[in-house]
Amino acid sequence: MKKISVLSQDVLEKISGLISKALNDDEISDEEFSLIFSELDTFRETKAKLRTTQTPKDDSLLQKIALKKSLSGVKSCV
């Protein structure tokens, strides 16, 4: 379940960054709202896949997530 933990942390950082931006603006745009829910949907889908399949591809998925996380530079203001 470490894979789901890593995935959860990545998604939390992305969503926190989006929410922080919305709070700084004192409003949430339709685009920001859609991005937040898109991230949530992607998390749910990926989590379900990780729970149902235990393959070497899972390690590759985690590596891609970690790389994307390091390249995105999304920072949490929480």
DSSP file (Angstrom, degrees, kcal/mol; ACC not computed):
  #  RESIDUE AA STRUCTURE BP1 BP2  ACC     N-H-->O    O-->H-N    N-H-->O    O-->H-N    TCO  KAPPA ALPHA  PHI   PSI    X-CA   Y-CA   Z-CA
    1    1 A M     >        0   0    0      0, 0.0     4,-1.8     0, 0.0     3,-0.2   0.000 360.0 360.0 360.0   0.1    0.0    0.0    0.0
    2    2 A K  H  >  +     0   0    0      1,-0.2     4,-2.5     2,-0.2     5,-0.2   0.850 360.0  59.9 -61.7 -32.7    3.1    2.2   -0.1
    3    3 A K  H  > S+     0   0    0      1,-0.2     4,-2.2     2,-0.2    -1,-0.2   0.903 104.5  47.5 -62.7 -41.4    2.2    2.9   -3.7
    4    4 A I  H  > S+     0   0    0      2,-0.2     4,-2.7     1,-0.2    -1,-0.2   0.867 109.9  54.4 -68.2 -35.5   -1.1    4.3   -2.8
    5    5 A S  H  X S+     0   0    0     -4,-1.8     4,-2.4     2,-0.2    -2,-0.2   0.928 109.3  46.6 -62.7 -45.8    0.5    6.5   -0.1
    6    6 A V  H  X S+     0   0    0     -4,-2.5     4,-2.1     1,-0.2    -2,-0.2   0.922 113.8  48.9 -62.1 -44.4    2.9    8.0   -2.6
    7    7 A L  H  X S+     0   0    0     -4,-2.2     4,-2.4     1,-0.2     5,-0.2   0.916 110.5  51.3 -60.7 -44.2    0.1    8.6   -5.0
    8    8 A S  H  X S+     0   0    0     -4,-2.7     4,-2.6     1,-0.2    -2,-0.2   0.903 109.0  50.0 -61.9 -43.1   -2.0   10.2   -2.3
    9    9 A Q  H  X S+     0   0    0     -4,-2.4     4,-2.1     2,-0.2    -1,-0.2   0.905 110.9  49.6 -63.2 -41.6    0.8   12.6   -1.3
   10   10 A D  H  X S+     0   0    0     -4,-2.1     4,-2.0     2,-0.2    -2,-0.2   0.934 113.7  44.6 -62.7 -47.2    1.4   13.6   -4.9
   11   11 A V  H  X S+     0   0    0     -4,-2.4     4,-2.9     1,-0.2     5,-0.3   0.894 110.7  54.9 -66.6 -40.0   -2.3   14.3   -5.4
   12   12 A L  H  X S+     0   0    0     -4,-2.6     4,-2.8    -5,-0.2    -1,-0.2   0.911 108.0  49.4 -59.5 -43.2   -2.7   16.1   -2.1
   13   13 A E  H  X S+     0   0    0     -4,-2.1     4,-2.1     2,-0.2    -1,-0.2   0.917 112.7  47.0 -62.5 -43.6    0.2   18.5   -3.0
   14   14 A K  H  X S+     0   0    0     -4,-2.0     4,-2.1     2,-0.2    -2,-0.2   0.945 115.5  44.3 -63.9 -48.1   -1.4   19.3   -6.4
   15   15 A I  H  X S+     0   0    0     -4,-2.9     4,-2.7     1,-0.2     5,-0.2   0.896 111.9  53.4 -66.2 -39.8   -4.8   19.9   -5.0
   16   16 A S  H  X S+     0   0    0     -4,-2.8     4,-2.7    -5,-0.3    61,-0.2   0.903 108.6  50.4 -60.8 -41.1   -3.4   21.9   -2.1
   17   17 A G  H  X S+     0   0    0     -4,-2.1     4,-2.0    -5,-0.2    -1,-0.2   0.915 111.8  47.2 -62.9 -43.1   -1.6   24.1   -4.6
   18   18 A L  H  X S+     0   0    0     -4,-2.1     4,-2.0     2,-0.2    -2,-0.2   0.906 113.9  47.1 -65.3 -41.9   -4.7   24.7   -6.6
   19   19 A I  H  X S+     0   0    0     -4,-2.7     4,-2.6     2,-0.2    -2,-0.2   0.904 110.1  53.2 -67.3 -41.0   -6.8   25.4   -3.5
   20   20 A S  H  X S+     0   0    0     -4,-2.7     4,-2.2    -5,-0.2    -1,-0.2   0.906 108.5  50.2 -60.4 -41.5   -4.2   27.8   -2.2
   21   21 A K  H  X S+     0   0    0     -4,-2.0     4,-1.6     1,-0.2    -1,-0.2   0.918 110.7  49.4 -62.4 -43.1   -4.2   29.7   -5.5
   22   22 A A  H  X>S+     0   0    0     -4,-2.0     5,-1.6     1,-0.2     4,-0.7   0.898 110.9  49.8 -63.1 -40.6   -8.0   30.0   -5.4
   23   23 A L  H  <5S+     0   0    0     -4,-2.6     3,-0.4     1,-0.2    -1,-0.2   0.866 108.0  53.3 -67.5 -35.6   -7.9   31.2   -1.8
   24   24 A N  H  <5S+     0   0    0     -4,-2.2    -1,-0.2     1,-0.2    -2,-0.2   0.844 111.8  45.6 -66.3 -32.5   -5.3   33.9   -2.7
   25   25 A D  H  <5S-     0   0    0     -4,-1.6    -1,-0.2     2,-0.3    -2,-0.2   0.602 106.0-130.7 -82.3 -12.5   -7.6   35.1   -5.5
   26   26 A D  T  <5S+     0   0    0     -4,-0.7     2,-0.3    -3,-0.4    -3,-0.2   0.694  82.8  63.8  62.8  20.7  -10.6   35.0   -3.1
   27   27 A E  S   <S-     0   0    0     -5,-1.6     2,-0.5    -6,-0.2    -2,-0.3  -0.976  74.7-132.2-160.9 159.5  -12.4   33.1   -5.8
   28   28 A I        -     0   0    0     -2,-0.3     2,-0.1    -3,-0.1    -9,-0.0  -0.976  23.8-143.4-120.3 123.7  -12.3   29.8   -7.7
   29   29 A S     >  -     0   0    0     -2,-0.5     4,-2.5     1,-0.1     5,-0.2  -0.318  26.7-109.6 -78.3 164.9  -12.5   29.9  -11.4
   30   30 A D  H  > S+     0   0    0      1,-0.2     4,-2.4     2,-0.2     5,-0.2   0.882 121.1  52.9 -60.1 -37.3  -14.3   27.2  -13.4
   31   31 A E  H  > S+     0   0    0      2,-0.2     4,-2.5     1,-0.2    -1,-0.2   0.925 109.2  47.2 -65.8 -45.1  -10.9   26.1  -14.7
   32   32 A E  H  > S+     0   0    0      2,-0.2     4,-2.3     1,-0.2    -2,-0.2   0.919 112.3  50.6 -62.3 -43.0   -9.5   25.7  -11.1
   33   33 A F  H  X S+     0   0    0     -4,-2.5     4,-2.1     1,-0.2    -2,-0.2   0.921 111.7  47.6 -59.5 -45.6  -12.6   23.8  -10.0
   34   34 A S  H  X S+     0   0    0     -4,-2.4     4,-2.3     1,-0.2    -1,-0.2   0.893 110.4  52.1 -64.1 -40.7  -12.3   21.5  -12.9
   35   35 A L  H  X S+     0   0    0     -4,-2.5     4,-2.4     2,-0.2    -1,-0.2   0.902 108.3  51.3 -63.5 -40.9   -8.6   20.9  -12.3
   36   36 A I  H  X S+     0   0    0     -4,-2.3     4,-1.9     1,-0.2    -2,-0.2   0.941 114.6  41.8 -62.2 -47.3   -9.2   20.0   -8.7
   37   37 A F  H  X S+     0   0    0     -4,-2.1     4,-2.5     2,-0.2    -1,-0.2   0.813 111.1  56.6 -72.8 -28.4  -11.9   17.5   -9.5
   38   38 A S  H  X S+     0   0    0     -4,-2.3     4,-2.6     2,-0.2    -1,-0.2   0.921 108.0  48.1 -65.0 -43.3   -9.9   16.1  -12.4
   39   39 A E  H  X S+     0   0    0     -4,-2.4     4,-2.4     2,-0.2    -2,-0.2   0.911 112.0  50.0 -61.6 -42.3   -7.0   15.4  -10.1
   40   40 A L  H  X S+     0   0    0     -4,-1.9     4,-2.3     2,-0.2    -2,-0.2   0.916 111.5  47.5 -63.8 -43.9   -9.4   13.7   -7.6
   41   41 A D  H  X S+     0   0    0     -4,-2.5     4,-2.4     2,-0.2    -2,-0.2   0.914 111.5  50.6 -63.3 -43.0  -10.9   11.6  -10.4
   42   42 A T  H  X S+     0   0    0     -4,-2.6     4,-2.6     1,-0.2     5,-0.2   0.905 109.8  51.5 -61.7 -41.4   -7.5   10.6  -11.7
   43   43 A F  H  X S+     0   0    0     -4,-2.4     4,-2.9     1,-0.2     5,-0.2   0.939 109.8  48.6 -60.1 -47.9   -6.4    9.7   -8.1
   44   44 A R  H  X S+     0   0    0     -4,-2.3     4,-2.1     1,-0.2    -2,-0.2   0.908 113.4  46.9 -60.8 -42.8   -9.5    7.5   -7.6
   45   45 A E  H  X S+     0   0    0     -4,-2.4     4,-2.0     2,-0.2    -1,-0.2   0.933 114.9  45.3 -65.0 -46.1   -8.9    5.7  -10.9
   46   46 A T  H  X S+     0   0    0     -4,-2.6     4,-2.5     1,-0.2    -2,-0.2   0.893 111.6  52.6 -66.7 -39.5   -5.2    5.1  -10.3
   47   47 A K  H  X S+     0   0    0     -4,-2.9     4,-2.1    -5,-0.2    -1,-0.2   0.910 108.6  50.5 -61.8 -42.4   -5.8    4.0   -6.8
   48   48 A A  H  X S+     0   0    0     -4,-2.1     4,-1.6    -5,-0.2    -1,-0.2   0.906 110.8  49.1 -62.9 -40.9   -8.4    1.4   -8.0
   49   49 A K  H  X S+     0   0    0     -4,-2.0     4,-2.0     1,-0.2    -2,-0.2   0.910 110.2  50.9 -64.3 -42.1   -5.9    0.1  -10.6
   50   50 A L  H  < S+     0   0    0     -4,-2.5    -1,-0.2     1,-0.2    -2,-0.2   0.863 110.4  49.9 -64.8 -34.7   -3.1   -0.2   -8.0
   51   51 A R  H  < S+     0   0    0     -4,-2.1    -1,-0.2    -5,-0.2    -2,-0.2   0.816 115.5  41.7 -73.5 -29.6   -5.4   -2.1   -5.6
   52   52 A T  H  < S+     0   0    0     -4,-1.6     2,-0.4    -5,-0.2    -2,-0.2   0.723 114.9  47.8 -92.8 -21.9   -6.5   -4.6   -8.3
   53   53 A T     <  -     0   0    0     -4,-2.0     2,-0.5    -5,-0.2    -1,-0.1  -0.970  52.0-172.4-126.1 135.7   -3.2   -5.2  -10.0
   54   54 A Q        +     0   0    0     -2,-0.4    -4,-0.1    -3,-0.1    -3,-0.0  -0.827  38.8 134.3-122.0  88.7    0.2   -6.0   -8.6
   55   55 A T  S >> S-     0   0    0     -2,-0.5     3,-1.6    -5,-0.0     4,-0.6  -0.838  71.3-102.4-131.0 166.7    2.6   -5.9  -11.6
   56   56 A P  H 3> S+     0   0    0      0, 0.0     4,-1.4     0, 0.0     3,-0.5   0.752 116.1  72.1 -59.8 -22.5    6.0   -4.5  -12.4
   57   57 A K  H 3> S+     0   0    0      1,-0.2     4,-2.4     2,-0.2     5,-0.2   0.819  86.3  64.8 -63.1 -28.7    4.1   -1.8  -14.2
   58   58 A D  H <> S+     0   0    0     -3,-1.6     4,-2.3     1,-0.2    -1,-0.2   0.902  99.6  50.8 -60.7 -41.5    3.1   -0.4  -10.9
   59   59 A D  H  X S+     0   0    0     -4,-0.6     4,-2.2    -3,-0.5    -1,-0.2   0.896 109.6  50.8 -63.0 -39.3    6.7    0.5  -10.0
   60   60 A S  H  X S+     0   0    0     -4,-1.4     4,-2.3     2,-0.2    -2,-0.2   0.901 108.4  52.2 -63.6 -41.2    7.0    2.2  -13.4
   61   61 A L  H  X S+     0   0    0     -4,-2.4     4,-2.3     1,-0.2    -2,-0.2   0.915 109.7  48.9 -61.4 -43.6    3.8    4.2  -12.6
   62   62 A L  H  X S+     0   0    0     -4,-2.3     4,-2.7     1,-0.2    -1,-0.2   0.888 109.7  51.7 -64.6 -39.0    5.2    5.3   -9.3
   63   63 A Q  H  X S+     0   0    0     -4,-2.2     4,-2.4     2,-0.2    -1,-0.2   0.906 110.1  49.1 -64.0 -40.7    8.5    6.4  -10.9
   64   64 A K  H  X S+     0   0    0     -4,-2.3     4,-2.8     2,-0.2    -2,-0.2   0.900 111.7  49.2 -64.4 -40.7    6.6    8.4  -13.4
   65   65 A I  H  X S+     0   0    0     -4,-2.3     4,-2.6     2,-0.2    -2,-0.2   0.925 112.1  48.0 -64.1 -45.1    4.5   10.1  -10.6
   66   66 A A  H  X S+     0   0    0     -4,-2.7     4,-2.2     2,-0.2    -2,-0.2   0.902 113.9  47.2 -63.7 -41.0    7.7   10.9   -8.6
   67   67 A L  H  X S+     0   0    0     -4,-2.4     4,-2.1     2,-0.2    -2,-0.2   0.929 112.7  48.4 -65.7 -45.8    9.4   12.3  -11.7
   68   68 A K  H  X S+     0   0    0     -4,-2.8     4,-2.2     1,-0.2    -2,-0.2   0.892 111.2  52.1 -60.7 -39.8    6.3   14.4  -12.6
   69   69 A K  H  X S+     0   0    0     -4,-2.6     4,-1.3     1,-0.2     5,-0.4   0.921 110.7  46.4 -62.6 -45.5    6.1   15.6   -9.0
   70   70 A S  H  < S+     0   0    0     -4,-2.2    -1,-0.2     1,-0.2    -2,-0.2   0.833 116.6  44.7 -69.7 -31.0    9.8   16.7   -9.0
   71   71 A L  H  < S+     0   0    0     -4,-2.1    -1,-0.2    -5,-0.2    -2,-0.2   0.780 106.2  59.9 -82.0 -27.6    9.4   18.4  -12.4
   72   72 A S  H  < S-     0   0    0     -4,-2.2    -2,-0.2    -5,-0.2    -1,-0.2   0.853  82.4-154.9 -72.8 -33.7    6.1   20.2  -11.7
   73   73 A G     <  +     0   0    0     -4,-1.3     2,-0.3     1,-0.2    -3,-0.1   0.750  25.7 170.6  65.7  23.3    7.4   22.1   -8.7
   74   74 A V        -     0   0    0     -5,-0.4     2,-0.4     1,-0.0    -1,-0.2  -0.525  15.9-159.5 -68.6 127.4    3.9   22.4   -7.2
   75   75 A K        -     0   0    0     -2,-0.3     2,-0.4    -3,-0.1    -1,-0.0  -0.894   9.8-135.3-114.2 142.1    4.2   23.8   -3.7
   76   76 A S        -     0   0    0     -2,-0.4   -59,-0.1     1,-0.1   -63,-0.1  -0.755   6.3-162.2 -93.4 138.2    1.7   23.6   -1.0
   77   77 A C              0   0    0     -2,-0.4    -1,-0.1   -61,-0.2   -60,-0.0   0.227 360.0 360.0 -99.2  11.8    0.9   26.6    1.1
   78   78 A V              0   0    0      0, 0.0    -1,-0.2     0, 0.0   -61,-0.0   0.437 360.0 360.0 -87.3 360.0   -0.6   24.5    3.9
